Amino acid sequence: MEETAARRAADTLLAEHKAGVQFRPFRPQDGLATIADAYDIQEHYVDLLRKEHGETIGYKVGLTSGAMQTFCGIDHPIAGVVLAKRVHPSGTTVRRAEFGRLGLEFEIAVRIKSDIPATANTPATIAPHVGGVCAAIEVVDDRNADYANLDVRSLVADNSWNAGIVLSDFSATWPDLEAVQGKASKDASPIGEGHGRDILGHPFNSVAWLNRQLASRGGGLKAGQVVMTGSVMKTVFPTESAIYRFKLEGLGSVEVRVT
């Protein structure tokens, strides 16, 4: 995508977020024709966010489960950038009023301990580069998007809607992540569940997909970065104050308070 057009689109995104404008797809005349164009815009948009939210600390992978792909009408994963000041510990509070529409996604996060080569493309070849795994909740802002007319390219350009992540403590050992079960609750009442296999068959497949995506743009996953591998269930959109908890079997739990 022509750089001037990408920068202009990124400026538009930032202005719309600040003004509380509902999410809308870019128009054909905006020049967003391909997924590669979308990542061009995302790159410039994230650059604009760094002043307030800090440097890149990791990435999110979205639409990794059949449920989420069906929900959004998309048949492949997407990636976004996580910035340092958007990383929060378990127990943090988020305010619905600060989002166009707040969503919560219940995930498995990993911390990378060594740079991942582009040739690592299976769970077995990803595993040696993972230093920790934890229960996590992604904070997303879909800005009241109309899912009946969702455009994946515009979603990706908008940093794949990432607005932050909430992490429990990382564990240096972990159970079978394909079989591990995660259960989400609202004020201690169950609201959904899923398994590690719901994330592209295995959460490390999500890491491998992300590494390939970054490599296609001249990058790759680096030591110290965090990857949100994807949700094991559909996004939850809080409508009232509550405490949301996500427990991963054998890995502990993470909480976020919504007000």
C-alpha positions as CSV (number, residue, x, y, z in Angstrom):
1,M,0.0,0.0,0.0
2,E,1.3,3.5,-0.8
3,E,2.8,4.9,2.4
4,T,0.9,8.2,2.2
5,A,-2.4,6.4,2.0
6,A,-1.5,4.1,4.9
7,R,-0.5,7.0,7.1
8,R,-3.7,8.9,6.2
9,A,-5.8,5.8,7.1
10,A,-3.9,5.4,10.4
11,D,-4.5,9.1,11.2
12,T,-8.2,8.5,10.6
13,L,-8.3,5.5,12.9
14,L,-6.7,7.5,15.7
15,A,-9.1,10.3,15.3
16,E,-12.1,8.0,15.3
17,H,-11.0,6.3,18.5
18,K,-10.5,9.6,20.2
19,A,-13.9,10.8,19.0
20,G,-15.7,7.6,20.0
21,V,-16.8,6.9,16.4
22,Q,-18.4,3.5,15.7
23,F,-16.2,1.1,13.9
24,R,-16.7,1.2,10.1
25,P,-15.0,-0.5,7.2
26,F,-12.7,1.6,5.1
27,R,-14.1,2.6,1.7
28,P,-12.6,1.3,-1.6
29,Q,-11.2,4.8,-2.3
30,D,-9.2,4.6,0.9
31,G,-6.9,2.1,-0.8
32,L,-7.3,-0.8,1.5
33,A,-7.5,-3.7,-1.0
34,T,-5.6,-6.6,0.6
35,I,-4.6,-8.1,4.0
36,A,-1.1,-6.8,3.3
37,D,-2.5,-3.3,3.0
38,A,-4.3,-3.8,6.3
39,Y,-1.0,-4.6,8.1
40,D,0.6,-1.6,6.4
41,I,-2.1,0.6,8.0
42,Q,-1.8,-1.3,11.3
43,E,1.9,-0.6,11.4
44,H,1.4,3.1,11.1
45,Y,-1.5,3.2,13.5
46,V,0.5,1.3,16.2
47,D,3.3,3.9,15.7
48,L,0.8,6.6,16.6
49,L,-0.2,4.7,19.7
50,R,3.3,4.3,21.0
51,K,3.6,7.8,22.5
52,E,0.8,7.0,25.0
53,H,1.0,3.2,25.3
54,G,4.7,2.4,25.0
55,E,6.7,0.0,22.9
56,T,5.9,-3.4,21.5
57,I,5.8,-6.0,24.2
58,G,4.2,-8.8,22.2
59,Y,1.3,-9.7,19.9
60,K,-2.2,-11.1,19.9
61,V,-3.5,-13.7,17.5
62,G,-7.2,-13.5,16.9
63,L,-9.9,-15.6,15.3
64,T,-8.1,-18.9,16.1
65,S,-11.1,-21.0,17.0
66,G,-13.9,-22.2,14.8
67,A,-16.4,-20.4,17.1
68,M,-14.7,-17.0,16.6
69,Q,-14.2,-17.4,12.9
70,T,-17.8,-18.3,12.5
71,F,-18.8,-15.4,14.7
72,C,-16.9,-13.0,12.6
73,G,-17.5,-14.6,9.2
74,I,-13.7,-15.1,8.6
75,D,-11.7,-18.2,7.8
76,H,-8.2,-17.4,9.0
77,P,-6.4,-15.9,12.0
78,I,-5.4,-12.2,12.3
79,A,-2.6,-10.5,14.3
80,G,-2.3,-7.3,16.3
81,V,0.4,-5.6,18.4
82,V,0.4,-5.4,22.2
83,L,2.0,-2.3,23.7
84,A,3.8,-2.2,27.1
85,K,1.4,0.1,28.9
86,R,-1.5,-2.1,27.9
87,V,-0.3,-5.1,29.9
88,H,-2.0,-5.5,33.2
89,P,-1.7,-8.0,36.1
90,S,-4.5,-10.2,37.3
91,G,-7.1,-8.3,39.3
92,T,-6.9,-5.1,37.3
93,T,-10.0,-3.0,36.8
94,V,-11.3,-1.8,33.4
95,R,-14.1,0.7,32.9
96,R,-16.7,0.1,30.2
97,A,-17.0,3.8,29.6
98,E,-13.5,4.0,28.3
99,F,-14.3,1.8,25.3
100,G,-16.6,2.0,22.3
101,R,-17.7,-1.5,23.3
102,L,-15.6,-3.6,25.7
103,G,-15.1,-7.2,24.9
104,L,-13.2,-9.9,26.9
105,E,-11.5,-12.9,25.4
106,F,-10.3,-15.9,27.5
107,E,-7.0,-17.1,26.3
108,I,-3.7,-19.0,26.8
109,A,-0.7,-16.6,26.7
110,V,2.9,-17.6,26.2
111,R,6.2,-15.9,26.9
112,I,9.0,-16.4,24.4
113,K,12.5,-17.2,25.8
114,S,14.5,-17.3,22.6
115,D,14.2,-15.8,19.1
116,I,12.1,-18.2,16.9
117,P,13.4,-19.0,13.5
118,A,11.1,-18.9,10.5
119,T,11.5,-22.7,10.1
120,A,9.7,-23.4,13.4
121,N,6.2,-24.3,12.3
122,T,4.9,-27.1,14.5
123,P,4.1,-27.3,18.3
124,A,7.2,-29.5,18.7
125,T,9.6,-27.0,17.1
126,I,7.9,-24.0,18.9
127,A,8.0,-25.5,22.4
128,P,11.8,-25.1,22.9
129,H,11.4,-21.3,22.4
130,V,8.6,-20.9,25.0
131,G,9.7,-20.0,28.5
132,G,6.3,-19.7,30.2
133,V,2.5,-20.2,29.8
134,C,-0.3,-18.6,31.7
135,A,-4.1,-17.9,31.8
136,A,-4.9,-14.5,30.2
137,I,-7.8,-12.3,29.3
138,E,-7.6,-10.0,26.2
139,V,-9.3,-6.7,26.4
140,V,-10.8,-5.8,23.0
141,D,-12.7,-2.7,21.7
142,D,-14.9,-3.5,18.7
143,R,-16.4,0.0,18.8
144,N,-19.9,-1.4,18.4
145,A,-19.0,-3.0,15.0
146,D,-21.8,-4.3,12.8
147,Y,-20.8,-8.0,12.5
148,A,-23.2,-8.5,9.6
149,N,-21.0,-6.2,7.5
150,L,-17.6,-6.9,9.0
151,D,-14.5,-6.4,6.9
152,V,-11.5,-8.3,8.1
153,R,-9.1,-5.9,6.4
154,S,-10.5,-3.0,8.3
155,L,-10.4,-5.0,11.5
156,V,-6.8,-5.8,11.1
157,A,-5.9,-2.2,10.3
158,D,-7.5,-1.3,13.6
159,N,-4.8,-3.3,15.4
160,S,-7.2,-6.3,15.4
161,W,-9.1,-4.5,18.1
162,N,-6.5,-5.1,20.8
163,A,-6.9,-2.7,23.7
164,G,-4.9,-4.5,26.3
165,I,-4.1,-7.9,28.0
166,V,-4.5,-9.1,31.6
167,L,-2.0,-11.8,32.6
168,S,-1.7,-14.3,35.5
169,D,1.8,-15.4,36.6
170,F,3.7,-17.3,33.9
171,S,4.5,-21.0,34.7
172,A,7.7,-22.5,33.4
173,T,6.0,-25.9,33.3
174,W,2.6,-26.6,31.8
175,P,0.2,-29.5,31.1
176,D,-0.7,-30.9,27.7
177,L,-1.9,-27.6,26.1
178,E,-4.0,-29.4,23.5
179,A,-6.1,-31.1,26.2
180,V,-6.0,-28.3,28.8
181,Q,-9.5,-27.0,29.7
182,G,-10.3,-23.4,30.5
183,K,-13.4,-22.2,32.2
184,A,-14.7,-18.6,32.3
185,S,-17.0,-17.2,35.0
186,K,-18.8,-14.0,35.8
187,D,-19.2,-13.3,39.5
188,A,-18.4,-17.0,40.1
189,S,-21.2,-18.2,37.7
190,P,-20.0,-20.2,34.6
191,I,-20.3,-18.4,31.3
192,G,-18.2,-20.6,28.9
193,E,-15.4,-23.0,28.5
194,G,-13.0,-24.4,25.9
195,H,-9.8,-26.3,25.4
196,G,-6.3,-25.6,24.1
197,R,-7.2,-27.6,21.0
198,D,-9.8,-24.9,20.2
199,I,-6.8,-22.6,19.3
200,L,-5.8,-23.9,15.9
201,G,-5.6,-27.4,17.3
202,H,-2.8,-26.4,19.7
203,P,-1.8,-22.9,21.1
204,F,1.7,-23.3,19.7
205,N,0.2,-23.6,16.2
206,S,-1.0,-20.1,16.8
207,V,2.5,-19.0,17.8
208,A,3.9,-20.6,14.6
209,W,1.3,-18.9,12.5
210,L,2.2,-15.5,14.0
211,N,5.9,-16.1,13.5
212,R,5.3,-16.8,9.8
213,Q,3.1,-13.7,9.5
214,L,5.8,-11.6,11.1
215,A,8.5,-13.2,8.9
216,S,6.5,-12.3,5.8
217,R,7.0,-8.7,6.8
218,G,10.6,-9.0,7.7
219,G,10.2,-9.7,11.4
220,G,9.8,-12.6,13.8
221,L,9.1,-13.4,17.4
222,K,11.9,-12.3,19.8
223,A,13.0,-13.4,23.3
224,G,10.9,-11.7,26.0
225,Q,7.8,-11.1,23.9
226,V,4.4,-12.3,25.0
227,V,1.9,-13.9,22.6
228,M,-1.8,-14.1,23.2
229,T,-2.6,-17.2,21.3
230,G,-6.3,-16.8,20.9
231,S,-9.6,-17.3,22.7
232,V,-11.0,-20.8,23.6
233,M,-14.6,-19.4,23.4
234,K,-16.6,-16.6,22.0
235,T,-16.0,-13.0,23.1
236,V,-18.0,-11.8,26.1
237,F,-19.3,-8.2,26.0
238,P,-19.9,-7.0,29.6
239,T,-23.0,-4.9,30.1
240,E,-22.7,-4.4,33.9
241,S,-20.1,-4.3,36.7
242,A,-18.8,-7.7,37.5
243,I,-15.7,-9.8,38.2
244,Y,-14.6,-12.1,35.3
245,R,-12.4,-15.0,35.9
246,F,-10.7,-17.5,33.6
247,K,-9.2,-20.7,35.1
248,L,-6.9,-22.9,33.1
249,E,-6.6,-26.4,34.4
250,G,-3.1,-26.9,35.9
251,L,-2.0,-23.3,35.2
252,G,-4.0,-21.1,37.6
253,S,-6.5,-18.3,37.0
254,V,-6.7,-14.7,35.9
255,E,-9.3,-12.1,36.9
256,V,-10.5,-8.7,35.7
257,R,-12.9,-6.4,37.3
258,V,-15.3,-4.5,35.0
259,T,-17.0,-1.3,36.3
